[in-house]
Amino acid sequence: MSETAPHQELLLSSLDFVLNTERKTALAAVMMTPGDTPHTTAAILQKFRSRQGDEIIWQLTSGDCSNYMDNSLKLAGIISEPSHRHYELGLDGEEEALVGSAVGLVAKWSIDYPMVSVQELLGPTRSRGGVRAPRGRFGIYDYFFEHPEPQRYADFIGHYGEFGYKTRESFAGEIDVMKQVGIITTRNVVSQGHEPNFAEIMLTEEFYEPLRALYQGLKQLFQDGPHPGHLAYMHALCHGEDKTNFRALLAKGRFFSSPIDDEILKSWRTRVVALMQDTPEQSLTLHTIREALQRQTISNRLAVPTAQLLKLLGDLEEDGWLRSERSYFRVESSDSAPEVIDLRSRNTYRLSDKARGRR
């Protein structure tokens, strides 16, 4: 990160162990609900069930609860265990307000952006080369947004130590995972004169809007501390009479933690091919394709996931149904939006010449 911020370590630990999935974020919100403490496992399970209402979206088991308590919330410093299987908040007043703000931010973001899971952006709770994925990735995003000029891949990879990675190889491995998801991409640049060609690395347009929203919210917490609006959202999530948002958060967590049914994937594939055949001369963006799929999806509760749709389009290209073209464009930075990155990429898709007339 470009600067040291108040309570930075507490927030980074929360990202590492808790805020990188919708389910753990929901559980943290429940644990931060005022009530009798210390909480027993049975009391936590009861609070979690009652908050969901009549229809149970996530049946949290005693084993799952203990696992999340011991290996996530406790490691993040959010809770302590004064006696065996009895848990209480391990935060003072200002720390509680800060973590509560982060929980509210991630919960609201998750509901506002149903097409992307928080784990896709932050990565899983695991260590690669000395740093856990969420902490390392936040540092990567911070670098991109703080350096809007195009980045040479070789130079960028050379900064691996600044992001906490012990080796260049472990850092490059994390970048490769992010490229596979579709968050970032690279392009080869032909140099002028006698200089060697080089590669540039940049954020993709497909993930840019939800990524920027999450990054800006977290960055504000790092810089300014607790946020009253986010904290109020966290309290409403578990205190208010309306259970809609809490249930939506759990529904999204369940959706992204389970493989999509083969029949749904097959129907999406069929609809994308039909869309391409209906518009053979047009180049379509991911956004246009997703909107067309979403209108035809029986359940409109969740958007078609960005990463899954990118994979589906890649499979269709491999099968010869369509061809893609990646374009690169610059976005002028301004005083009102200094965080806007200067160079981005976008894929467009159209029916391949080979597929014209195929059924």
KOLLUM-654032 format. One line per 5 residues: number of its first residue (from 1); for each residue x, y, z of C-alpha. Coordinates in steps of 0.1 Angstrom, whole numbers, always signed. Example, Ala and Ser with C-alpha at 12.3 -4.5 7.8 and 13.67 -1.06 7.14 Angstrom:
<pts>
1) +123/-45/+78 | +137/-11/+71
</pts>
This chain:
<pts>
1) +0/+0/+0 | +11/+35/-7 | +8/+48/+29 | +4/+37/+65 | -32/+42/+77
6) -48/+40/+112 | -58/+4/+122 | -43/-9/+90 | -34/-43/+104 | -68/-49/+119
11) -85/-42/+86 | -60/-63/+67 | -65/-92/+91 | -103/-89/+86 | -98/-90/+48
16) -75/-120/+51 | -97/-142/+73 | -133/-129/+72 | -143/-103/+47 | -132/-123/+16
21) -165/-143/+15 | -201/-134/+18 | -208/-162/+43 | -181/-152/+68 | -191/-115/+64
26) -227/-125/+74 | -215/-145/+103 | -193/-116/+115 | -224/-93/+114 | -243/-118/+136
31) -214/-120/+161 | -213/-82/+163 | -250/-80/+172 | -254/-68/+208 | -266/-95/+232
36) -255/-118/+260 | -218/-127/+259 | -199/-148/+258 | -217/-166/+230 | -219/-204/+230
41) -219/-223/+197 | -256/-231/+203 | -265/-195/+208 | -247/-184/+177 | -265/-211/+156
46) -298/-199/+170 | -292/-163/+162 | -280/-172/+127 | -312/-193/+120 | -336/-167/+135
51) -321/-139/+113 | -329/-159/+82 | -367/-162/+89 | -389/-191/+79 | -368/-202/+49
56) -333/-213/+59 | -308/-204/+32 | -277/-215/+49 | -279/-243/+75 | -249/-235/+96
61) -238/-266/+114 | -220/-268/+148 | -188/-280/+131 | -189/-252/+105 | -195/-226/+132
66) -166/-238/+153 | -144/-238/+122 | -153/-203/+113 | -149/-191/+149 | -115/-207/+154
71) -99/-204/+119 | -114/-171/+107 | -129/-146/+132 | -105/-155/+160 | -75/-153/+138
76) -86/-119/+125 | -88/-107/+161 | -126/-100/+159 | -135/-125/+186 | -118/-141/+216
81) -125/-174/+234 | -123/-168/+272 | -134/-204/+278 | -138/-235/+257 | -164/-229/+229
86) -176/-196/+245 | -169/-166/+223 | -170/-129/+227 | -159/-98/+207 | -122/-92/+211
91) -124/-55/+200 | -125/-22/+219 | -151/+5/+210 | -132/+21/+181 | -120/-12/+167
96) -155/-26/+169 | -168/+5/+149 | -140/+1/+123 | -146/-37/+118 | -184/-31/+118
101) -180/-5/+91 | -159/-29/+70 | -186/-56/+75 | -213/-32/+64 | -193/-20/+34
106) -186/-55/+21 | -222/-67/+28 | -237/-37/+9 | -212/-40/-19 | -220/-77/-23
111) -257/-70/-27 | -251/-41/-50 | -229/-62/-73 | -244/-97/-75 | -224/-106/-107
116) -191/-107/-88 | -182/-125/-56 | -160/-108/-31 | -137/-138/-31 | -131/-135/-68
121) -117/-101/-62 | -99/-107/-29 | -90/-143/-33 | -92/-172/-7 | -77/-172/+28
126) -44/-188/+19 | -8/-178/+18 | +12/-176/-13 | +49/-168/-8 | +45/-151/+26
131) +13/-131/+22 | -23/-141/+22 | -42/-135/-10 | -67/-108/+2 | -39/-87/+17
136) -17/-91/-13 | -45/-83/-38 | -55/-52/-20 | -20/-40/-23 | -20/-48/-60
141) -52/-29/-65 | -38/+0/-45 | -8/+1/-68 | -29/+1/-100 | -52/+29/-88
146) -24/+50/-74 | -3/+46/-106 | -28/+54/-135 | -1/+53/-162 | +4/+20/-182
151) +25/-5/-163 | +52/-26/-179 | +47/-62/-168 | +84/-69/-161 | +87/-38/-139
156) +54/-45/-121 | +64/-81/-113 | +97/-68/-100 | +79/-50/-72 | +69/-83/-56
161) +85/-75/-23 | +64/-43/-18 | +33/-65/-18 | +47/-89/+8 | +56/-117/-15
166) +89/-134/-8 | +97/-145/-44 | +90/-132/-79 | +76/-166/-88 | +49/-166/-60
171) +39/-131/-70 | +37/-140/-107 | +16/-170/-97 | -10/-148/-79 | -11/-125/-110
176) -17/-156/-132 | -47/-165/-110 | -61/-130/-113 | -57/-132/-151 | -75/-165/-152
181) -105/-150/-134 | -104/-121/-158 | -96/-92/-134 | -64/-82/-151 | -48/-88/-185
186) -16/-82/-204 | -9/-70/-239 | +23/-71/-260 | +36/-37/-272 | +58/-34/-303
191) +85/-9/-295 | +97/+18/-319 | +133/+19/-330 | +158/-6/-316 | +142/-10/-281
196) +129/-46/-274 | +92/-53/-273 | +75/-54/-239 | +43/-64/-222 | +19/-41/-203
201) -4/-51/-175 | -38/-35/-167 | -72/-39/-152 | -100/-52/-174 | -132/-33/-181
206) -153/-64/-172 | -144/-62/-135 | -135/-25/-133 | -167/-10/-118 | -173/-35/-89
211) -136/-35/-82 | -133/+2/-80 | -164/+5/-57 | -149/-21/-33 | -115/-6/-34
216) -126/+30/-28 | -148/+19/+1 | -119/+0/+18 | -94/+27/+10 | -116/+52/+28
221) -118/+30/+59 | -80/+27/+59 | -76/+65/+57 | -105/+78/+77 | -114/+50/+102
226) -150/+41/+110 | -178/+51/+86 | -212/+58/+102 | -232/+48/+71 | -215/+15/+67
231) -218/+8/+104 | -255/+16/+103 | -259/-8/+74 | -242/-36/+94 | -265/-30/+123
236) -296/-29/+101 | -285/-62/+85 | -289/-80/+117 | -311/-58/+138 | -338/-45/+115
241) -372/-62/+110 | -366/-66/+72 | -345/-97/+67 | -342/-92/+29 | -306/-80/+27
246) -293/-106/+51 | -310/-133/+32 | -297/-118/-1 | -261/-119/+12 | -265/-156/+22
251) -281/-164/-11 | -252/-149/-30 | -227/-168/-8 | -245/-201/-14 | -247/-194/-52
256) -210/-186/-55 | -198/-215/-33 | -216/-241/-53 | -210/-252/-89 | -236/-240/-114
261) -259/-267/-126 | -250/-282/-159 | -284/-276/-173 | -282/-239/-165 | -248/-237/-182
266) -261/-255/-212 | -291/-232/-215 | -268/-201/-212 | -246/-216/-240 | -276/-221/-262
271) -289/-186/-256 | -255/-170/-263 | -252/-188/-296 | -288/-178/-305 | -280/-142/-296
276) -249/-142/-318 | -268/-158/-347 | -295/-131/-344 | -268/-103/-346 | -241/-118/-369
281) -227/-84/-379 | -225/-69/-344 | -197/-71/-319 | -212/-75/-284 | -197/-66/-250
286) -199/-88/-220 | -224/-64/-205 | -248/-67/-235 | -246/-105/-235 | -252/-108/-197
291) -282/-85/-199 | -297/-107/-227 | -291/-138/-206 | -305/-122/-174 | -338/-113/-191
296) -343/-149/-200 | -331/-164/-168 | -360/-179/-148 | -346/-168/-114 | -337/-131/-115
301) -325/-131/-79 | -288/-133/-89 | -270/-119/-119 | -251/-141/-143 | -216/-143/-128
306) -189/-124/-147 | -162/-150/-143 | -185/-178/-153 | -197/-159/-184 | -161/-151/-195
311) -153/-188/-192 | -184/-198/-212 | -175/-173/-240 | -140/-187/-240 | -153/-222/-244
316) -175/-211/-273 | -146/-194/-290 | -125/-226/-287 | -154/-246/-302 | -155/-222/-332
321) -188/-205/-325 | -176/-170/-319 | -144/-149/-321 | -133/-123/-296 | -114/-91/-300
326) -97/-73/-272 | -95/-36/-274 | -74/-12/-253 | -85/+23/-245 | -74/+51/-222
331) -95/+70/-197 | -83/+105/-189 | -75/+110/-152 | -89/+142/-137 | -88/+161/-104
336) -124/+149/-97 | -115/+113/-103 | -78/+108/-98 | -83/+71/-91 | -94/+63/-126
341) -68/+41/-143 | -54/+54/-176 | -53/+22/-196 | -80/-5/-196 | -90/-34/-218
346) -124/-47/-231 | -134/-79/-249 | -161/-78/-276 | -176/-109/-292 | -192/-118/-325
351) -203/-148/-345 | -173/-164/-362 | -172/-168/-400 | -170/-205/-395 | -202/-206/-374
356) -224/-187/-399 | -251/-210/-410 | -243/-236/-382 | -272/-248/-360
</pts>
